[in-house]
Amino acid sequence: MTLYELKTNTQYNSTEIYFTEKPNEETRAALKSLKFRWHAAKKCWYGFSTPEKIAEVIGEQKAIALPDSEFVDGGGLYDGWRGGNNRKWRTDKELKAFLMEDFKKAGIKATIRFNRAGYLTSITATMQISPEEIKDFQTFHDEYMSEGRWLDSFCWLYYIDEDGSRRDIHRDKLQELPQDEKFGLIEKIIACAYQDIKARLTCSGSGHSDYKEILTETAANRFNTLMQIVESYNKDCSNSMVDYFDRDIYDHYCFKIA
């Protein structure tokens, strides 16, 4: 089941629909019947129908809708956003009930666990995936090479040397190496990246920014939907540059491979 978010374009008084994954042919046909068109630059469908009509045509069949997030004006320093479901919940118990209900509607098998964080609300959402939804190394390798991911990496790249030691090299230094040595190291960097991400999939509290690199498209879309559901209940006006943190939910993600 696909998740979508509705946004109002005040300039043209139109409605924009943002999907977490590409809608299927039936849903696209329904959108076209409402005279909606695809906006390639903004990656959304746009038209002039009402949210009620959109839900009538596609909502019950293939999608659940999230209310639009809103901008929070904090006077510049603490600006942020507030999810459309923010403060719909008053207690952790209510939050868990809302999340589990939305996961079920979206066809996602996941659990919610609350972490010890003092007075803060901190959760770990664990999504179930099958072993087949993790890319094999060769697929990951080919994508890494074709996209040149090491060029986008943050400065330091890691690899396992012949003696089993973990070493690093600066991205710019890698570019300066002779071709044979450079691509030999890239092979090691790719192998290390694959193993690192795969190992962190089931580790609660680890970073999730690169999870989708190792998941198949179907699993990555489902994971993106799960995160958007959680964020719809969240608010974030943090500013890490001045060590100011103002969130309603501190969210972490991991996977159960079954």
LOTORRO-673156 format. One record per residue: y, z, x of N, C-alpha, C in turn. Coordinates in steps of 0.02 Angstrom, whole numbers, padded with zeros to 5 digits, always signed. Atoms other than C-alpha are relative to their C-alpha. Example, Ala and Ser with C-alpha at 12.3 -4.5 7.8 and 13.67 -1.06 7.14 Angstrom:
// LOTORRO-673156
-00059+00000+00045-00225+00390+00615+00060+00000+00045;-00059-00003-00042-00053+00357+00684+00055+00037-00039;
END
This chain:
// LOTORRO-673156
-00060+00000+00042+00000+00000+00000+00062+00000+00044;-00060+00009-00041+00171-00049+00067+00055+00047-00023;-00057-00043+00014+00320+00065+00079+00064-00040+00009;-00064+00035-00008+00496+00000+00052+00058+00048-00014;-00062-00038+00009+00674+00066+00057+00053-00046-00029;-00053+00039+00032+00815+00005-00054+00068+00021+00028;-00068-00014-00023+00992-00009+00012+00049-00044-00038;-00052+00037+00036+01151-00063-00075+00049-00030+00050;-00050+00034-00041+01260-00192+00012+00066+00000-00039;-00063-00008+00038+01434-00139-00045+00045-00060+00007;-00043+00059-00010+01515-00295+00026-00014-00054-00051;+00019+00053+00047+01418-00412-00087-00027+00028-00066;+00026-00033+00060+01363-00285-00219-00072-00023-00014;+00069+00023+00007+01184-00337-00187-00048+00056+00021;+00051-00048-00019+01020-00245-00159-00042-00029+00057;+00042+00020-00057+00924-00253+00005-00064+00041+00000;+00065-00033-00001+00739-00211+00020-00028-00005+00070;+00029-00003-00068+00669-00155+00188-00072+00026-00006;+00071-00019+00001+00479-00152+00202-00021+00027+00068;+00026-00026-00063+00384-00053+00334-00050-00049+00031;+00044+00052-00026+00265-00201+00352+00009-00061-00043;-00008+00063+00037+00259-00381+00295-00036+00005-00067;+00033-00003+00066+00227-00383+00106-00047-00058-00008;+00049+00054+00009+00078-00484+00049+00028-00056-00043;-00023+00060+00035+00089-00651-00038+00018+00016-00073;-00014-00018+00070+00083-00574-00213+00068+00035-00006;-00064-00036+00002+00229-00458-00174+00057-00048+00015;-00053+00048-00016+00330-00599-00095+00015-00045-00059;-00010+00042+00059+00301-00706-00249+00040+00038-00054;-00036-00041+00049+00363-00562-00358+00074+00004+00018;-00070-00003-00022+00521-00547-00253+00036-00066-00013;-00030+00066+00011+00553-00734-00265+00013-00012-00075;-00011+00007+00072+00534-00723-00455+00063+00035-00022;-00063-00035+00013+00682-00603-00450+00059-00033+00037;-00051+00037-00037+00779-00732-00346+00020+00035+00065;-00014-00031-00064+00768-00625-00190-00016-00049+00056;+00009+00044-00058+00782-00713-00022-00009+00043+00063;+00012-00035-00063+00730-00665+00155+00060-00009+00046;-00055+00000-00048+00868-00618+00277-00030+00009+00070;+00035-00002-00065+00799-00662+00450+00034+00046+00050;-00036-00041-00049+00935-00572+00548-00007+00074-00015;+00003-00070+00018+00931-00408+00451-00072+00024-00015;+00070-00016+00014+00742-00416+00420-00008+00036-00067;+00006-00030+00067+00758-00379+00235+00001-00055-00052;-00007+00044+00058+00746-00460+00064+00063+00021-00038;-00063-00018+00034+00910-00469-00032+00007-00041-00065;-00011+00032+00064+00961-00510-00210+00043+00045-00043;-00047-00035+00044+01050-00443-00362-00035+00036-00058;+00036-00036+00053+00914-00357-00464+00010+00075+00007;-00008-00073+00000+00914-00172-00508-00063+00033+00029;+00059-00036-00025+00798-00042-00429-00054+00007-00053;+00049-00006+00055+00715-00020-00599-00040-00064-00008;+00034+00064+00008+00676-00205-00612-00046-00015+00059;+00041+00009-00060+00612-00211-00433-00065+00041-00006;+00058-00043+00008+00496-00064-00467-00047-00026-00054;+00040+00028+00055+00438-00146-00629-00043-00058+00024;+00035+00060-00022+00389-00305-00539-00050+00014+00057;+00044-00010-00058+00315-00241-00375-00019+00073+00013;+00010-00070-00017+00324-00050-00374-00069+00026-00015;+00064-00029+00019+00167-00005-00468-00059-00038+00030;+00055+00040-00026+00066-00146-00392-00014+00015+00074;+00013+00000-00072+00091-00136-00205+00046+00045+00041;-00049-00035-00041+00230-00018-00154+00022+00066-00032;-00037-00058+00024+00311+00151-00167+00067-00002+00035;-00068+00006-00026+00498+00165-00141+00026+00066+00026;-00035-00058-00026+00595+00286-00033+00074-00006-00016;-00072+00003+00012+00773+00332-00081+00037-00013+00065;-00039+00019-00058+00906+00269+00037+00025+00061+00038;-00030-00052-00041+00960+00379+00183+00076-00005-00003;-00073+00002+00001+01143+00426+00195+00028+00025+00066;-00034-00019-00060+01264+00446+00338+00032+00069-00008;-00031-00065+00000+01323+00621+00382+00060+00000+00047;-00061-00001-00040+01502+00634+00442+00011+00070+00028;-00008-00065-00032+01510+00776+00567+00062+00003+00043;-00061+00000-00038+01681+00736+00635-00007-00035+00067;+00009+00039-00060+01614+00620+00769-00053+00027+00047;+00046-00028-00049+01518+00739+00881-00070+00012-00028;+00063-00018+00031+01382+00790+00759-00017-00046-00058;+00019+00049+00051+01367+00632+00654-00075-00010+00001;+00072+00012+00003+01193+00591+00595-00019-00031-00066;+00025+00029+00062+01090+00548+00443-00040+00052-00039;+00038-00044+00045+01007+00631+00295-00046-00044-00042;+00047+00039+00038+00848+00562+00218+00010+00008-00075;-00011-00001+00072+00850+00521+00033-00037+00057-00036;+00037-00056+00030+00722+00659-00003+00019+00068+00032;-00020-00060-00035+00811+00786+00107+00020+00055-00048;-00013-00060+00040+00817+00961+00031-00028-00005-00071;+00038-00001+00062+00710+00908-00113-00049+00058+00003;+00045-00056-00011+00601+01043-00037+00040+00062+00023;-00033-00062-00019+00649+01225-00016-00044+00043+00046;+00046-00038-00041+00495+01297+00067-00048-00047+00036;+00050+00040-00036+00365+01235+00191-00056-00023-00047;+00054+00016+00046+00236+01240+00052+00020-00060-00044;-00023+00056+00041+00342+01124-00056+00002-00065+00042;-00004+00059-00044+00372+01006+00091-00070-00030+00009;+00067+00025-00010+00186+00992+00124-00026-00034-00063;+00023+00029+00063+00150+00957-00059+00031-00069-00011;-00034+00064+00009+00280+00818-00066-00027-00052+00049;+00024+00047-00051+00219+00739+00096-00071-00024-00016;+00069+00019+00015+00035+00743+00046-00003-00046-00061;-00002+00044+00059+00077+00665-00122+00022-00070+00019;-00024+00066-00022+00175+00524-00038-00051-00035+00044;+00052+00031-00042+00037+00496+00091-00053-00031-00045;+00051+00024+00045-00087+00477-00051+00022-00063-00036;-00027+00059+00034+00025+00354-00143-00001-00060+00046;-00003+00055-00048+00041+00251+00015-00068-00019+00029;+00067+00016-00024-00147+00251+00045-00013+00023+00071;+00006-00025-00068-00132+00352+00205-00041+00064+00000;+00040-00061-00008-00264+00480+00255+00031+00040+00058;-00033-00041-00051-00170+00617+00347+00002+00072-00022;-00007-00071+00014-00151+00805+00359+00066+00024+00029;-00062-00032-00024+00000+00918+00387-00016+00070+00024;+00008-00067-00027-00002+01071+00499+00068+00025+00022;-00064-00029-00021+00146+01187+00524-00010+00036+00066;+00003-00029-00066+00182+01242+00702+00042+00064+00004;-00040-00060-00010+00251+01408+00764+00065-00020+00034;-00065+00019-00028+00437+01378+00791+00054+00046-00027;-00050-00048+00025+00526+01536+00734+00019-00016-00071;-00024+00015+00066+00634+01501+00584+00002-00075-00014;-00004+00072+00008+00625+01313+00611-00061-00027-00035;+00056+00034+00030+00516+01195+00512-00026-00053+00048;+00030+00046-00047+00402+01109+00635-00070-00019-00024;+00064+00022+00027+00255+01003+00579-00034-00049+00048;+00039+00052-00032+00117+00898+00653-00037-00038-00054;+00035+00043+00047+00057+00753+00547-00055-00036+00038;+00057+00031-00033-00117+00694+00595-00028-00054-00046;+00022+00057+00040-00162+00521+00533-00070-00022+00022;+00068+00021-00016-00342+00462+00522-00002-00075+00013;+00011+00071-00016-00387+00297+00605-00073-00009+00021;+00068+00014-00022-00551+00212+00648+00003-00023+00072;+00001+00023-00070-00605+00171+00827+00021-00073+00006;-00017+00071-00002-00582-00014+00784+00075-00012-00005;-00073+00008+00007-00396+00018+00753+00037+00016+00065;-00029-00008-00067-00367+00053+00938-00014-00064+00039;+00009+00062-00036-00339-00104+01040-00045+00011+00061;+00039-00004-00061-00465-00139+01176+00046-00013+00060;-00043+00005-00059-00400-00140+01354+00023-00071+00013;-00018+00069-00015-00402-00329+01372+00058-00023-00044;-00055+00019+00046-00292-00353+01218+00065+00033+00022;-00059-00037-00024-00172-00218+01278+00026-00032+00064;-00018+00030-00064-00172-00296+01452+00036-00066-00010;-00030+00067+00009-00134-00472+01391+00069+00005-00032;-00066-00009+00031+00009-00412+01280+00050+00029+00050;-00044-00031-00050+00081-00305+01421+00025-00052+00049;-00019+00052-00048+00080-00454+01538+00046-00051-00032;-00039+00053+00032+00149-00580+01414+00070+00023-00019;-00065-00027+00020+00291-00465+01359+00039+00028+00059;-00034-00027-00059+00332-00406+01535+00026+00070-00011;-00023-00067+00019+00338-00225+01478+00023+00042+00060;-00022-00041-00056+00357-00156+01653+00074-00010+00015;-00071+00012-00010+00530-00235+01656+00043+00043-00046;-00037-00041+00048+00581-00130+01505-00012+00074+00010;+00018-00070-00009+00505+00031+01569+00058+00038+00032;-00053-00042-00026+00615+00177+01617-00011+00015+00074;-00007-00010-00073+00640+00162+01806-00066+00010+00037;+00060-00016-00038+00478+00242+01866-00064-00021-00036;+00064+00024+00027+00307+00164+01839-00056+00037+00037;+00054-00041-00027+00144+00258+01866-00065-00039+00004;+00065+00032-00009-00026+00204+01929-00047+00047+00038;+00050-00039-00036-00187+00275+02001-00020-00039+00062;+00017+00033-00062-00215+00233+02184-00075+00001+00013;+00071+00005-00015-00383+00194+02266-00033+00068+00012;+00028-00066-00014-00405+00375+02317+00001+00046-00061;-00001-00040+00061-00383+00433+02137+00063+00039-00011;-00063-00036+00006-00208+00501+02164+00048-00037-00047;-00050+00029+00044-00072+00473+02035+00065-00011+00040;-00060+00016-00039+00076+00385+02114+00050-00036-00046;-00052+00035+00038+00239+00307+02056+00038-00047+00044;-00042+00047-00036+00353+00165+02104+00058-00018-00046;-00059+00018+00039+00529+00122+02049-00006-00072-00023;+00004+00068+00028+00541-00031+01938+00033-00052+00045;-00035+00048-00043+00667-00115+02055-00039-00012+00064;+00040+00007-00060+00558-00081+02206-00060-00045-00012;+00058+00042+00017+00410-00162+02118+00019-00073+00002;-00023+00069+00003+00511-00321+02093+00010-00030+00070;-00014+00024-00068+00546-00332+02280-00064-00013+00040;+00062+00007-00038+00363-00330+02333-00023-00073+00002;+00031+00067+00000+00269-00488+02386-00042-00010-00062;+00033+00015+00064+00188-00575+02238-00070+00031-00006;+00068-00026+00004+00008-00527+02279-00001+00076-00008;-00003-00073+00004+00051-00344+02308+00030+00022-00066;-00034-00017+00063+00166-00341+02156-00049-00003-00059;+00044+00007+00057+00037-00406+02033-00063+00043+00006;+00054-00048-00009-00099-00298+02109+00019+00068-00027;-00025-00064+00025+00008-00145+02070+00009-00003-00076;-00009+00006+00073+00049-00211+01896-00066+00011-00036;+00066-00010+00030-00137-00216+01857-00016+00075-00004;+00013-00072+00000-00150-00032+01905+00047+00036-00049;-00048-00030+00046+00007+00011+01806-00022-00009-00073;+00023+00014+00068-00063-00071+01650-00060+00045-00017;+00060-00041+00011-00230+00020+01668+00020+00073-00011;-00023-00069+00006-00139+00187+01691+00036+00011-00067;-00036-00005+00064-00025+00155+01540-00048+00003-00058;+00050+00002+00054-00175+00114+01430-00036+00067-00007;+00037-00063+00002-00270+00271+01477+00045+00058-00021;-00046-00053+00018-00116+00381+01461+00013+00002-00075;-00015+00003+00071-00072+00322+01286-00062+00018-00041;+00062-00013+00036-00254+00327+01229-00016+00074+00001;+00014-00071-00006-00272+00506+01293+00047+00041-00044;-00049-00038+00038-00113+00562+01203-00006-00009-00076;+00006+00013+00071-00164+00491+01034-00022+00062-00039;+00027-00058+00035-00258+00649+00988+00031+00066+00022;-00032-00061-00026-00141+00772+01075+00061+00017-00043;-00056-00021+00043-00028+00865+00954+00061+00016+00042;-00063-00017-00033+00153+00873+01006+00021-00047+00055;-00019+00047-00052+00150+00730+01131+00045-00054-00029;-00046+00052+00024+00276+00588+01122-00036-00055-00038;+00032+00051+00041+00242+00451+00996+00035-00068+00004;-00039+00062-00002+00365+00315+01047-00042-00061+00019;+00041+00058-00021+00228+00207+01124-00068-00002-00034;+00064+00001+00035+00084+00247+01006-00016-00070-00028;+00013+00064+00035+00106+00082+00914-00020-00056+00048;+00019+00051-00049+00079-00015+01076-00076-00006+00006;+00072+00000-00009-00105+00032+01075-00038-00006-00066;+00031+00006+00066-00138+00024+00888+00000-00073-00024;+00000+00066+00031-00187-00133+00794+00058-00004-00049;-00058+00010+00045-00054-00207+00680-00007+00040-00065;+00011-00036+00063-00132-00131+00524+00011+00075+00009;-00008-00072-00012-00140+00044+00597+00072+00017+00019;-00070-00012-00019+00034+00029+00674+00046-00001-00060;-00040+00003+00062+00107-00021+00506-00009+00063-00042;+00014-00061+00039+00021+00126+00422+00034+00060+00032;-00033-00055-00036+00087+00244+00556+00075-00002-00010;-00072+00007+00012+00263+00175+00535+00018+00024-00070;-00011-00023+00068+00250+00207+00349-00002+00076-00003;+00006-00072+00000+00192+00385+00379+00063+00033+00029;-00059-00029-00030+00340+00420+00494+00061-00007-00045;-00057+00010+00045+00464+00347+00369-00003+00048-00059;+00007-00049+00054+00393+00458+00233+00026+00068+00023;-00022-00065-00026+00418+00612+00342+00076+00001+00010;-00072+00002-00014+00594+00558+00394+00041+00000-00064;-00038+00000+00062+00644+00536+00212+00015+00071-00023;-00012-00070+00018+00633+00726+00196+00040+00037+00054;-00032-00030-00057+00725+00757+00358+00075-00013+00002;-00070+00011-00017+00903+00770+00421+00006+00008+00075;-00009-00007-00072+00959+00744+00600+00073-00014+00019;-00069+00005-00024+01136+00778+00659+00004+00026+00072;+00004-00025-00068+01083+00821+00836+00042-00043+00048;-00033+00036-00054+01177+00772+00993-00027+00028+00066;+00033-00025-00059+01066+00792+01145+00046+00000+00061;-00046+00002-00057+01211+00750+01261+00035+00066+00011;-00032-00066-00006+01286+00921+01225-00048+00056-00019;+00052-00049+00017+01121+01010+01189+00011+00031-00069;-00009-00023+00069+01161+01022+01004-00055-00030-00042;+00056+00024+00040+01011+01011+00889+00006+00027-00071;-00008-00018+00071+01026+01011+00701-00045-00046-00041;+00049+00037+00040+00870+00949+00614-00030+00046-00052;+00035-00040+00050+00783+01008+00457-00075+00002+00015;+00071+00003-00017+00611+00954+00520-00007-00024+00072;+00021+00023-00066+00544+00943+00697-00070-00028-00008;+00063+00033+00018+00405+00816+00675-00036-00024+00062;+00045+00022-00053+00258+00779+00789-00058-00038-00033;+00052+00042+00029+00117+00654+00766-00059-00006+00047;+00060+00014-00039-00061+00630+00823-00051-00033-00047;+00050+00038+00038-00220+00544+00765-00068+00033+00002;+00070-00020+00002-00395+00589+00712-00040-00064-00004;+00040+00061-00003-00517+00453+00761-00067+00014-00032;+00061-00013+00038-00657+00448+00635-00034-00065-00021;
END
